[in-house]
Amino acid sequence: MSRIAYINGRYLPHARALTHIEDRGYQFADGVYEYCAFYNRRLLDRELHLARLARSLQTLGIAAPMPDAALKLVMEELIGQNLLADGG
């Protein structure tokens, strides 16, 4: 099964999902991630996860890469493109 990643506005094969050397995480050694579980292709507690992600980004002074509505679409699209049903 081919794995698909989302990097800088593009869906790419996992092997081509590269981070630029000047990425903030490399420059400042900071970053934020949020783990989200899903069941039957539906994200569980999606709004709670998005709220926690927003708080974490704000705490570090990192701008959100996109509005919540767009992030929801990306998350759902990744579940679909990767043919996932349950997991996290």
RAZI-V266703 format. One record per backbone hydrogen bond with DSSP energy under -1.0 kcal/mol. CO is the residue of the C=O (numbers start at 1). NH is the residue of the N-H. E is the energy in kcal/mol with one decimal. If there is no record, write none. Layout:
co: <CO/CO>
nh: <NH/NH>
e: <E/E>
This chain:
co: <3/5/7/10/12/13/14/16/20/23/24/37/38/39/42/45/46/47/48/49/50/51/52/53/54/55/56/57/67/68/69/70/71/72/73/74/75/76/77/78/79/80/85/87>
nh: <14/12/10/7/5/16/17/18/23/27/28/44/87/42/39/49/50/51/52/53/54/55/56/57/58/59/60/62/71/72/73/74/75/76/77/78/79/80/81/82/84/83/41/38>
e: <-2.8/-2.9/-1.5/-2.8/-3.2/-2.2/-1.5/-1.4/-2.0/-2.3/-3.1/-2.8/-2.6/-1.7/-2.6/-2.1/-2.5/-2.1/-2.2/-2.5/-2.3/-2.1/-2.5/-2.6/-2.4/-2.4/-1.6/-2.7/-2.3/-2.7/-1.6/-2.2/-2.7/-2.4/-2.6/-2.5/-1.9/-2.2/-3.3/-2.0/-2.4/-1.5/-3.5/-3.2>
